[in-house]
Each structure stands twice: as structure tokens, then as C-alpha cells.
């Protein structure tokens, strides 16, 4: 792979990012930055990260992988030299780890006062749980979000790690980094971005907080407008075991729903909650009468807000997603295209995920202006895979 500075084409072209590699939301944030055109250099540990999947790991695409042993002083010094010409550093280690390595905010800002130092954690840099281990499930649990997830009154259900790690985590880290980067361009001063998943998840749930405070929602699952409590906003099984997503909230969309289902003359008044059990049974029995493909054809192009529930392997073939090139395949399976889209500085995919951690060490360090790469390799501070 030829490593070139600013290889991306998006609006962040020319922004330089040092990534201290981790797993989950930190790499996802750096994938977003790389997709949007930033020149990201990923500093991996020799041997790579837990859960790494090599060339299939979309969360490492778009940037070279450099292997540095941060237990060695020369490796730490190399990162600080990278920081000198960087705009952003992103790390996802436990609070205090980078400080002990000599790569904490004070160390890096001393080298580059304009640096935006992005920190990605679950609990945040402060608070009683800051130093403890955690995962997506626990972050959702204590923020009041997990309790309301799912349509099972007996127990909550969770959407893998999409909501915490990536919704409340990497997304908010990117928002914070971009905001601080803009401010640094105006003030000439960098700062630390403390992106905690618990903060982001709570912020994502702003509408839930509003509904609860105003009395429009309860804290019971499957009892509210958007959690399956309303029969016209729920999932229904089809004749072939598929599922149809029905989201006909507004009256005009509901009219299109009952028309498509052929139940206009039998459907009770939906605005009376007392009718909801009967309406749910009517919709359910009707949907069970045809296959998923048949219902998809019935509602295709209508405003009924009805969609088939597709696994990823089928979603990539959906005509709308194909028309927008939402997914692309570079020979290793489908991966999402860069998002969002721009009218003038469009983002395009650059390099694929590295085959192994450290495969670009020599070339990438040289491209970033590190002159004594051979000495680093000879000492073991850097490793060329």
C-alpha cells in the first residue's frame, strides 16, 4: 500500500489524526474521521488488538497501521513526534493509562498546544466508576435506557452494542472532536474532549426524558407509542416466518396501512386505547395471511410506513440501498459506504483494512516525517509486520 498524507477526499482532507488503537467505539470514531477525508495514522500494539479480524475489520479501514511498543521510551517519543504535526489524538484507554505512558493530555499539549485530545471511555474521566471495567450493556443499564428497551414486559432487550458503543460513544466523540477542532482553528488552543458513553446515551434519550416528564410515556415496556404499545407501530410475523415493520403513526399513513391490509371496514377506532388489543389481533391475523415478499409488494411505493425486516445479507440487495450505494463490496463482503454525503467534497473509500497490525509501520512513519525508522525497528520500539 502506498501511504500518502491526506489520502481521503472528504471535507476533513488535510486534518491529521493520531489514533492510539483500541477496540469498539474509538476505532469506529477514527473510521468516521478517515472516511471523511482525515489523514489518520493508527498506532497499534505489536500483534494487534483483541477481536481483530484483519482484512475484514471495517473499523480499521482508511488508514495505515503502525506497530509501536509503548513500553519502550523510543516508541513513546515517536508518538509525541507524531503529535507535533497532528491536529487530533484519539485514545480509548482507561483513565490514567496514557498519563502513565507519558502520552497524557499534558504531555501532548506541551508538544502541540493546538491539539484536540479525544478520550473515549464508557464511564468518563471522572466519577466513582471511572477506573472500573465496563461494557455497552452496563452503560445502558445505569443510564435509565436499557430498562425501557424491547417489547417484552418481563425483561428488557438490548440492540447488541449499537446503542452504547457506537450511538452514545463514537458518534459523540466525533461530534466533540469536530467542535473542538473548529474552536481550535479560531482560538489557536487545543483541549481535551471527554467522551463518555453514559453521557452520550443519556443525551440520545432526550426525547424519552421529555416524554416521561410530560406524562406522555410510562416506564413500562410495550406500553408506549414507540415501543410496541401502539398496534400501528410494531412488528408482525408473516406467513413464511418473516417480519413486517409497521410504523403508521400519523393518521394519513395509518389510512394507507389499513387500505393496504384490506381492513378499513373492520378496523376499530385506533384513537381509543381500549380498542388496541382487538386492532393488534386484526393486524396480526391479516399479516399472517401472506408472505413477507407479498406484503412488501403490496406496500411498495406507498406512504403506509411499512417495511420488510431484512437480515444484513439481504439488506445489501434492497433496491433503495443499491441505488444509493449504501453498501459496497471490495471483495471481503459488504461494508457501509462513508456517511453522511456532501455536495462538493464527497467522501470516498480509501485504503481497505490492513491485513495485520503494523503492516505499514515503515512507510507510514516515514510519510509522517519520522526520520530514524530503521533505528526504531532495530531496537524493537517499532515493528514492521
C-alpha positions as CSV (number, residue, x, y, z in Angstrom):
1,X,0.0,0.0,0.0
2,X,1.2,3.5,-0.8
3,X,0.8,5.7,2.2
4,X,0.1,9.3,1.3
5,X,-0.8,12.2,3.5
6,X,-4.4,13.4,3.2
7,X,-5.3,10.4,1.0
8,X,-9.1,11.0,1.7
9,X,-11.3,13.1,-0.5
10,X,-13.9,14.3,2.1
11,X,-14.2,17.6,3.9
12,X,-11.6,16.7,6.5
13,X,-8.8,16.3,3.9
14,X,-5.7,17.8,5.4
15,X,-6.7,17.1,9.1
16,X,-4.1,14.8,10.7
17,X,-5.2,12.4,13.4
18,X,-3.1,10.1,15.6
19,X,-5.1,7.1,16.8
20,X,-3.9,5.1,19.8
21,X,-5.6,1.8,18.8
22,X,-8.2,0.2,20.9
23,X,-11.4,-1.7,20.3
24,X,-15.0,-0.7,19.6
25,X,-16.0,3.0,19.7
26,X,-12.5,4.5,19.4
27,X,-11.7,2.8,16.1
28,X,-15.2,3.5,14.8
29,X,-14.7,7.2,15.5
30,X,-11.5,7.1,13.6
31,X,-13.1,5.2,10.8
32,X,-15.6,8.1,10.5
33,X,-12.8,10.7,10.5
34,X,-10.9,8.7,7.9
35,X,-14.0,8.2,5.8
36,X,-14.5,12.0,5.8
37,X,-11.0,12.6,4.5
38,X,-8.8,12.9,7.6
39,X,-5.2,11.5,7.4
40,X,-5.3,9.1,10.3
41,X,-2.3,7.0,11.5
42,X,-3.2,4.1,13.6
43,X,-0.7,3.2,16.4
44,X,-1.3,-0.5,17.1
45,X,0.4,-2.6,19.7
46,X,2.7,-5.3,18.2
47,X,0.5,-8.3,17.5
48,X,-2.7,-6.2,17.2
49,X,-5.9,-5.9,19.2
50,X,-8.4,-8.2,20.8
51,X,-11.2,-9.2,18.4
52,X,-9.2,-8.0,15.3
53,X,-10.4,-9.6,12.1
54,X,-7.7,-8.4,9.7
55,X,-8.8,-7.5,6.3
56,X,-12.5,-8.0,7.2
57,X,-12.2,-5.4,10.1
58,X,-14.1,-2.4,8.6
59,X,-13.3,-0.4,11.8
60,X,-9.7,-0.2,10.7
61,X,-10.2,0.9,7.1
62,X,-8.9,4.1,5.6
63,X,-5.6,4.4,7.5
64,X,-2.2,2.7,7.8
65,X,-1.3,0.6,10.8
66,X,1.9,1.3,12.7
67,X,3.0,-1.1,15.4
68,X,4.8,0.6,18.3
69,X,5.7,-1.0,21.7
70,X,4.7,1.8,24.0
71,X,6.5,0.2,26.9
72,X,9.7,1.4,25.2
73,X,10.7,5.1,25.6
74,X,11.6,5.4,22.0
75,X,8.1,4.4,20.9
76,X,6.6,7.0,23.3
77,X,8.9,9.6,21.9
78,X,7.8,8.7,18.4
79,X,4.2,9.2,19.2
80,X,5.0,12.6,20.7
81,X,6.8,13.5,17.4
82,X,3.7,12.4,15.5
83,X,1.6,14.6,17.8
84,X,3.7,17.7,17.0
85,X,2.2,17.8,13.5
86,X,-1.2,16.4,14.3
87,X,-4.5,18.2,14.7
88,X,-6.2,15.4,16.8
89,X,-5.2,12.5,19.0
90,X,-7.8,9.8,19.9
91,X,-7.4,7.3,22.6
92,X,-9.7,4.8,24.3
93,X,-7.8,3.5,27.3
94,X,-8.8,3.6,30.9
95,X,-8.4,7.0,32.7
96,X,-4.8,7.5,33.7
97,X,-3.2,4.9,31.3
98,X,-1.9,7.4,28.8
99,X,-0.6,9.6,31.6
100,X,1.4,6.7,32.9
101,X,2.8,6.1,29.5
102,X,3.9,9.7,29.1
103,X,1.2,10.4,26.5
104,X,-1.4,12.1,28.5
105,X,-3.1,15.4,27.6
106,X,-0.4,17.5,29.4
107,X,2.4,15.7,27.7
108,X,0.8,16.0,24.2
109,X,-0.5,19.6,24.6
110,X,3.0,20.6,25.7
111,X,4.3,19.4,22.3
112,X,1.3,20.8,20.4
113,X,-0.9,23.5,22.1
114,X,-3.4,23.3,19.3
115,X,-4.0,19.6,19.7
116,X,-7.5,18.3,20.2
117,X,-7.1,15.3,22.6
118,X,-10.1,13.0,22.2
119,X,-10.8,10.5,25.0
120,X,-13.3,7.6,24.6
121,X,-14.4,5.7,27.6
122,X,-17.6,4.2,29.0
123,X,-17.9,5.9,32.3
124,X,-15.9,9.0,31.6
125,X,-12.8,10.5,33.1
126,X,-14.4,11.3,36.4
127,X,-16.9,9.7,38.8
128,X,-16.9,6.7,41.1
129,X,-16.9,4.2,38.2
130,X,-14.3,5.9,36.1
131,X,-11.5,3.4,36.8
132,X,-13.6,0.3,36.6
133,X,-14.1,-2.0,33.6
134,X,-17.4,-1.9,31.7
135,X,-19.2,-2.8,28.5
136,X,-22.1,-1.4,26.5
137,X,-24.7,-3.4,28.4
138,X,-23.7,-1.8,31.8
139,X,-23.6,1.7,30.4
140,X,-27.2,1.3,29.1
141,X,-28.2,-0.3,32.4
142,X,-27.4,2.6,34.7
143,X,-28.5,5.5,32.4
144,X,-32.2,4.5,32.5
145,X,-32.2,3.5,28.9
146,X,-31.9,-0.3,29.0
147,X,-35.0,-0.6,31.3
148,X,-37.2,0.6,28.5
149,X,-35.8,-1.4,25.6
150,X,-37.7,-4.1,23.9
151,X,-41.3,-5.2,23.7
152,X,-41.2,-7.9,26.4
153,X,-42.8,-6.7,29.6
154,X,-40.9,-9.4,31.5
155,X,-37.4,-8.3,30.7
156,X,-35.6,-5.7,28.7
157,X,-33.7,-6.5,25.5
158,X,-30.7,-4.8,24.1
159,X,-29.6,-4.0,20.5
160,X,-26.1,-5.7,20.6
161,X,-23.6,-2.8,21.2
162,X,-25.0,-0.4,18.6
163,X,-26.7,2.0,21.1
164,X,-23.9,2.4,23.6
165,X,-20.5,1.9,21.9
166,X,-21.5,3.5,18.6
167,X,-24.5,5.6,19.2
168,X,-23.6,7.2,22.5
169,X,-19.9,6.6,22.2
170,X,-18.1,7.0,18.9
171,X,-20.7,9.3,17.4
172,X,-20.4,11.8,20.3
173,X,-16.6,11.5,20.3
174,X,-16.6,12.6,16.6
175,X,-19.1,15.5,17.4
176,X,-16.8,16.6,20.2
177,X,-13.6,16.3,18.2
178,X,-15.0,18.3,15.3
179,X,-16.4,21.0,17.6
180,X,-13.1,21.3,19.5
181,X,-11.2,21.3,16.2
182,X,-13.3,24.2,14.9
183,X,-12.8,26.1,18.1
184,X,-9.0,25.5,18.0
185,X,-8.9,27.0,14.5
186,X,-10.4,30.1,15.9
187,X,-8.6,30.3,19.3
188,X,-5.3,28.6,18.5
189,X,-5.7,26.5,21.6
190,X,-6.5,22.8,21.8
191,X,-8.4,21.0,24.6
192,X,-9.4,17.6,25.9
193,X,-12.7,16.0,24.7
194,X,-14.0,13.7,27.5
195,X,-16.5,11.5,25.5
196,X,-18.2,9.0,27.9
197,X,-20.8,6.5,26.6
198,X,-23.0,7.2,29.6
199,X,-23.1,10.9,28.7
200,X,-23.9,10.2,25.0
201,X,-26.6,7.5,25.7
202,X,-28.3,9.9,28.2
203,X,-28.2,12.6,25.5
204,X,-29.6,10.3,22.8
205,X,-32.5,9.6,25.2
206,X,-33.5,13.3,25.4
207,X,-36.9,12.6,23.8
208,X,-37.5,9.8,26.3
209,X,-36.8,12.2,29.2
210,X,-39.2,14.7,27.7
211,X,-42.0,12.1,27.2
212,X,-41.6,10.8,30.8
213,X,-41.6,14.3,32.3
214,X,-44.7,15.4,30.4
215,X,-46.7,12.3,31.1
216,X,-46.7,11.0,27.5
217,X,-44.8,7.9,28.4
218,X,-44.6,5.4,31.3
219,X,-41.6,3.3,32.4
220,X,-43.3,0.1,31.4
221,X,-42.1,-1.7,28.2
222,X,-44.5,-2.3,25.3
223,X,-46.9,0.3,26.8
224,X,-45.9,3.5,24.9
225,X,-46.2,4.9,21.5
226,X,-42.8,3.9,20.1
227,X,-42.0,0.7,22.0
228,X,-44.8,-1.6,20.6
229,X,-47.5,-0.3,22.9
230,X,-49.4,1.0,19.9
231,X,-50.6,-1.7,17.5
232,X,-49.9,0.5,14.5
233,X,-46.2,0.8,15.5
234,X,-44.9,-2.8,15.9
235,X,-43.5,-5.9,14.2
236,X,-45.8,-8.6,12.8
237,X,-45.0,-12.1,11.7
238,X,-45.8,-13.1,8.1
239,X,-47.0,-16.5,6.7
240,X,-43.4,-17.6,6.0
241,X,-41.9,-16.7,9.3
242,X,-40.6,-13.2,8.2
243,X,-41.5,-10.0,10.0
244,X,-43.1,-6.8,8.8
245,X,-42.2,-3.5,10.4
246,X,-45.3,-1.3,10.7
247,X,-44.8,2.3,11.7
248,X,-48.0,4.1,10.6
249,X,-48.1,6.8,13.3
250,X,-49.7,9.7,11.5
251,X,-53.4,9.4,10.6
252,X,-52.8,9.7,6.8
253,X,-50.1,6.9,7.0
254,X,-52.5,4.8,9.0
255,X,-55.1,5.2,6.4
256,X,-52.7,3.9,3.8
257,X,-51.9,0.9,6.1
258,X,-55.5,-0.2,6.7
259,X,-56.2,0.2,3.0
260,X,-53.2,-1.9,2.0
261,X,-54.1,-4.6,4.6
262,X,-57.7,-4.6,3.4
263,X,-59.1,-4.0,6.8
264,X,-60.5,-0.5,6.5
265,X,-64.1,-1.6,7.2
266,X,-63.2,-3.8,10.1
267,X,-60.6,-1.8,12.0
268,X,-61.8,-0.2,15.2
269,X,-61.1,3.4,16.2
270,X,-57.3,3.4,16.8
271,X,-57.5,6.6,19.0
272,X,-59.3,4.7,21.7
273,X,-56.7,2.6,23.7
274,X,-59.5,0.2,24.7
275,X,-59.6,-0.9,21.1
276,X,-55.8,-1.6,20.8
277,X,-55.9,-5.4,21.7
278,X,-58.6,-6.0,19.1
279,X,-56.8,-3.9,16.5
280,X,-53.5,-5.7,17.2
281,X,-55.1,-9.1,16.7
282,X,-56.7,-7.9,13.5
283,X,-53.5,-6.6,12.1
284,X,-51.6,-9.7,13.2
285,X,-54.0,-12.2,11.8
286,X,-54.1,-10.3,8.5
287,X,-50.3,-10.1,8.2
288,X,-50.0,-13.8,8.9
289,X,-52.1,-14.5,5.8
290,X,-49.4,-13.6,3.3
291,X,-45.6,-14.0,2.9
292,X,-43.1,-11.2,3.5
293,X,-42.5,-10.8,-0.2
294,X,-46.2,-10.5,-0.9
295,X,-46.7,-7.8,1.7
296,X,-43.5,-6.0,0.5
297,X,-45.1,-5.8,-2.9
298,X,-48.4,-4.6,-1.6
299,X,-46.9,-1.7,0.3
300,X,-44.1,-0.8,-2.2
301,X,-44.2,2.9,-3.0
302,X,-47.0,3.7,-0.6
303,X,-47.0,6.0,2.4
304,X,-48.1,3.3,4.9
305,X,-44.6,3.3,6.5
306,X,-44.3,-0.5,6.2
307,X,-41.0,-2.3,5.5
308,X,-39.7,-5.8,5.5
309,X,-37.3,-6.7,8.3
310,X,-34.2,-7.8,6.4
311,X,-31.0,-9.5,7.6
312,X,-27.8,-7.8,6.5
313,X,-27.2,-10.4,3.8
314,X,-30.5,-9.4,2.2
315,X,-30.4,-5.7,3.1
316,X,-27.4,-5.2,0.8
317,X,-29.6,-6.1,-2.1
318,X,-32.6,-3.9,-1.3
319,X,-33.2,-1.7,-4.4
320,X,-33.2,1.6,-2.4
321,X,-29.9,0.8,-0.7
322,X,-28.4,-0.4,-4.0
323,X,-29.5,2.8,-5.8
324,X,-27.8,4.9,-3.1
325,X,-24.7,2.6,-2.8
326,X,-25.3,2.4,0.9
327,X,-23.2,-0.8,1.0
328,X,-20.1,-1.6,-1.1
329,X,-18.1,-4.7,-1.5
330,X,-14.3,-4.7,-2.2
331,X,-14.0,-8.4,-2.2
332,X,-14.3,-9.1,1.5
333,X,-18.0,-8.8,2.0
334,X,-20.4,-5.8,2.3
335,X,-19.3,-2.7,4.2
336,X,-21.1,0.6,4.7
337,X,-20.1,3.5,2.5
338,X,-19.0,6.7,4.1
339,X,-21.7,8.8,5.7
340,X,-23.1,11.5,5.6
341,X,-22.8,12.8,2.0
342,X,-21.5,16.1,0.8
343,X,-22.4,18.1,-2.4
344,X,-18.9,19.4,-3.0
345,X,-16.3,17.5,-1.0
346,X,-17.7,14.0,-1.4
347,X,-16.1,11.3,0.8
348,X,-14.9,8.1,-0.9
349,X,-13.4,4.9,0.4
350,X,-9.6,4.9,0.5
351,X,-7.5,2.0,1.7
352,X,-9.0,-1.3,2.8
353,X,-8.4,-2.6,6.4
354,X,-4.8,-3.8,6.9
355,X,-4.2,-7.5,6.8
356,X,-2.3,-7.3,10.0
357,X,-1.3,-4.8,12.7
358,X,1.9,-3.0,11.8
359,X,2.0,-3.8,8.1
360,X,2.5,-0.1,7.3
361,X,5.0,0.8,10.0
362,X,8.0,1.8,7.9
363,X,6.1,3.6,5.2
364,X,3.6,5.4,7.4
365,X,6.1,6.7,9.9
366,X,8.3,7.9,7.0
367,X,5.3,9.6,5.4
368,X,4.6,11.4,8.7
369,X,8.2,12.7,8.9
370,X,9.8,10.3,11.3
371,X,13.4,10.1,10.1
372,X,15.0,7.3,12.1
373,X,12.6,4.5,11.4
374,X,15.3,1.9,10.9
375,X,16.7,2.6,14.3
376,X,13.2,2.2,15.8
377,X,12.8,-1.1,14.1
378,X,16.2,-2.4,15.1
379,X,15.5,-1.5,18.8
380,X,12.1,-3.2,18.8
381,X,10.3,0.1,19.6
382,X,8.6,-0.2,16.2
383,X,7.7,-3.5,14.5
384,X,7.2,-4.0,10.7
385,X,4.7,-6.9,10.3
